[in-house]
Amino acid sequence: MKILYNSTGDDMVNYPTKKKLYRSISINQSNRGMSLEEDLNQSNAFYLVHNIANVHKKPTPVQVVQVQYPSRNKAKIIEAYYKKPSTTDYNGVYKSRAIDFEAKETNHATSFALKNIHQHQLDHLKSVQSHGAIAFLIIRFSRYNETYLLFYYQLEEFLSKNTRKSIPREYIVKHGKELPYTHMPPLDYLKVIDEEIQRSSL
């Protein structure tokens, strides 16, 4: 039996058997999201188990340099390097729509530095959006424990009108959608995607 994820106090989901073992906790500042990646991975696991969406984190490519073979049927990697990621953190399918996004955390109080996003990632988001995917960023301001979803077209509009090297927090608060922490899933970002699908279909 493979454990898909073990949440930080919320529940444990065993996949693919879908057997769930719950233990309830109180939600407070000390147990609200150990990290953005962990919260998103648990949310995606919840979506998958409940057949809501299929979204996964893409593994960082690794280049293996040296391998030892201590026995005939065992290999041990002794030297490897992380390659530069070619695209974004997460992609998947929801309601027959492709979704693709990058997730970032910042400790800065007033802005999000654009150096945190590589140009090839911006190019990728622009490309998938042009092919009909829903492309966005999920940004967490760790100081305030606030998480926002900002669609790529909103970021693109900002970049077209500004030459600064960061996005003010005020812009993200005004134009993005805050993702409140919930019991399960921790970050229900698909609620915002539902609103976007409805808006674009009008």
C-alpha positions as CSV (number, residue, x, y, z in Angstrom):
1,M,0.0,0.0,0.0
2,K,1.5,3.3,-1.1
3,I,0.9,6.4,1.0
4,L,0.2,9.3,-1.3
5,Y,0.6,11.8,1.4
6,N,0.6,12.2,5.1
7,S,-0.7,15.6,6.1
8,T,0.4,17.8,9.0
9,G,-2.4,16.9,11.4
10,D,-5.3,16.9,9.0
11,D,-5.7,13.4,7.6
12,M,-3.8,10.6,6.0
13,V,-4.9,9.3,2.6
14,N,-3.8,5.9,1.3
15,Y,-3.6,5.7,-2.5
16,P,-4.8,3.9,-4.6
17,T,-7.1,2.1,-2.1
18,K,-8.7,5.4,-1.1
19,K,-8.9,4.3,2.5
20,K,-8.9,7.4,4.7
21,L,-7.9,7.7,8.3
22,Y,-8.9,11.0,9.8
23,R,-7.8,12.7,13.0
24,S,-9.2,16.2,13.6
25,I,-7.3,19.1,14.8
26,S,-8.0,22.8,15.5
27,I,-6.8,25.2,12.9
28,N,-4.6,28.0,14.4
29,Q,-1.6,30.0,13.5
30,S,0.8,27.3,14.6
31,N,-0.5,24.6,12.3
32,R,-1.6,26.6,9.3
33,G,0.5,25.3,6.4
34,M,4.0,24.1,7.1
35,S,5.0,25.2,3.6
36,L,3.3,26.3,0.4
37,E,4.5,23.2,-1.4
38,E,3.2,20.9,1.3
39,D,-0.1,22.7,1.3
40,L,-0.4,22.4,-2.4
41,N,0.7,18.8,-2.5
42,Q,-1.9,17.9,0.1
43,S,-4.6,19.8,-1.8
44,N,-3.8,18.1,-5.0
45,A,-3.8,14.7,-3.2
46,F,-7.3,15.5,-1.9
47,Y,-8.5,16.5,-5.4
48,L,-7.1,13.3,-6.8
49,V,-8.5,10.9,-4.2
50,H,-12.0,12.6,-4.5
51,N,-11.8,12.5,-8.3
52,I,-12.1,16.3,-8.5
53,A,-9.0,17.1,-10.5
54,N,-5.7,15.5,-11.6
55,V,-2.8,17.9,-10.8
56,H,0.8,17.0,-10.0
57,K,4.0,18.6,-9.0
58,K,6.6,18.1,-11.7
59,P,9.9,16.6,-10.3
60,T,13.0,18.7,-10.7
61,P,15.2,17.1,-13.4
62,V,18.4,15.6,-12.0
63,Q,21.6,14.8,-14.0
64,V,23.4,11.7,-12.7
65,V,27.2,12.0,-12.9
66,Q,28.5,9.0,-11.1
67,V,27.0,5.7,-10.1
68,Q,28.5,2.8,-8.1
69,Y,27.4,-0.8,-8.3
70,P,28.1,-2.4,-4.9
71,S,26.4,-5.6,-6.1
72,R,25.1,-6.9,-9.4
73,N,21.5,-5.9,-8.8
74,K,22.0,-2.6,-6.9
75,A,23.1,0.8,-8.1
76,K,24.1,3.7,-5.8
77,I,24.1,7.3,-7.1
78,I,27.0,9.0,-5.5
79,E,27.1,12.3,-7.5
80,A,24.2,14.1,-9.1
81,Y,23.2,17.7,-9.8
82,Y,19.8,19.4,-10.1
83,K,19.1,20.6,-13.6
84,K,17.4,23.9,-14.2
85,P,13.6,23.3,-14.4
86,S,12.3,23.6,-17.9
87,T,8.8,24.8,-17.1
88,T,6.6,25.4,-14.0
89,D,5.9,23.6,-10.8
90,Y,2.5,22.1,-11.3
91,N,0.2,21.1,-14.2
92,G,-2.8,18.9,-14.6
93,V,-6.4,18.7,-15.8
94,Y,-9.6,20.1,-14.2
95,K,-13.1,20.1,-15.9
96,S,-11.5,19.3,-19.3
97,R,-9.2,22.3,-19.0
98,A,-5.5,22.2,-18.7
99,I,-4.1,24.1,-15.7
100,D,-0.5,25.1,-15.3
101,F,1.0,27.2,-12.5
102,E,4.1,28.2,-10.6
103,A,4.1,28.4,-6.7
104,K,6.4,30.8,-4.8
105,E,6.9,32.0,-1.2
106,T,8.4,35.2,-0.2
107,N,9.4,36.7,3.2
108,H,9.3,40.2,1.8
109,A,6.7,42.4,3.4
110,T,5.7,44.8,0.6
111,S,6.5,43.1,-2.7
112,F,7.2,39.9,-4.7
113,A,10.6,40.0,-6.5
114,L,10.2,39.0,-10.2
115,K,13.7,37.4,-10.0
116,N,11.9,34.5,-8.3
117,I,10.4,33.6,-11.6
118,H,12.6,32.7,-14.5
119,Q,12.0,34.1,-18.0
120,H,11.6,30.6,-19.4
121,Q,8.8,30.0,-16.9
122,L,7.0,33.2,-17.9
123,D,7.4,32.2,-21.6
124,H,5.9,28.8,-20.7
125,L,2.9,30.2,-18.9
126,K,2.3,32.6,-21.8
127,S,2.5,29.7,-24.3
128,V,0.1,27.4,-22.5
129,Q,-2.3,30.2,-22.0
130,S,-2.3,30.9,-25.7
131,H,-3.2,27.2,-26.2
132,G,-6.2,27.5,-23.9
133,A,-4.8,26.4,-20.6
134,I,-5.5,28.3,-17.4
135,A,-2.1,29.7,-16.3
136,F,-1.4,31.3,-13.0
137,L,0.9,31.9,-10.0
138,I,0.2,31.0,-6.4
139,I,2.2,33.4,-4.2
140,R,2.5,33.2,-0.4
141,F,3.5,36.2,1.7
142,S,5.0,34.2,4.6
143,R,5.1,37.2,7.0
144,Y,1.3,37.6,6.9
145,N,0.5,33.9,6.2
146,E,-1.4,35.1,3.1
147,T,-1.6,33.1,-0.1
148,Y,-2.9,34.6,-3.4
149,L,-3.7,33.3,-6.8
150,L,-2.7,35.6,-9.6
151,F,-3.6,34.7,-13.2
152,Y,-0.9,35.0,-15.8
153,Y,-2.9,37.5,-17.9
154,Q,-3.0,39.7,-14.8
155,L,0.8,39.4,-14.4
156,E,1.3,40.0,-18.1
157,E,-0.8,43.2,-17.8
158,F,1.4,44.4,-14.9
159,L,4.6,43.6,-16.8
160,S,3.4,45.5,-19.9
161,K,2.9,48.7,-17.8
162,N,5.8,48.5,-15.4
163,T,9.6,48.2,-15.6
164,R,10.1,47.6,-11.9
165,K,11.7,44.4,-10.7
166,S,9.0,43.5,-8.3
167,I,5.3,43.3,-8.0
168,P,3.9,45.4,-5.1
169,R,1.9,43.4,-2.6
170,E,-0.9,45.9,-3.0
171,Y,-1.3,44.9,-6.7
172,I,-1.5,41.2,-5.8
173,V,-4.0,41.8,-3.0
174,K,-6.1,44.0,-5.3
175,H,-6.0,41.9,-8.5
176,G,-5.4,38.4,-7.2
177,K,-7.6,36.1,-5.2
178,E,-6.7,35.2,-1.6
179,L,-6.8,31.5,-0.8
180,P,-7.9,31.1,2.8
181,Y,-6.5,28.2,4.7
182,T,-9.1,25.5,5.2
183,H,-9.2,22.1,6.9
184,M,-9.0,19.9,3.8
185,P,-7.9,20.8,1.2
186,P,-5.5,23.3,2.8
187,L,-5.6,25.6,-0.2
188,D,-8.8,25.1,-2.3
189,Y,-7.5,27.0,-5.3
190,L,-10.0,25.3,-7.6
191,K,-12.8,27.5,-6.2
192,V,-11.0,30.4,-7.9
193,I,-10.5,28.4,-11.1
194,D,-14.3,27.7,-11.1
195,E,-14.9,31.5,-10.9
196,E,-12.5,32.1,-13.8
197,I,-14.1,29.3,-16.0
198,Q,-17.5,30.9,-15.3
199,R,-16.3,34.4,-16.1
200,S,-14.6,33.4,-19.4
201,S,-17.7,31.5,-20.5
202,L,-20.0,34.5,-20.2
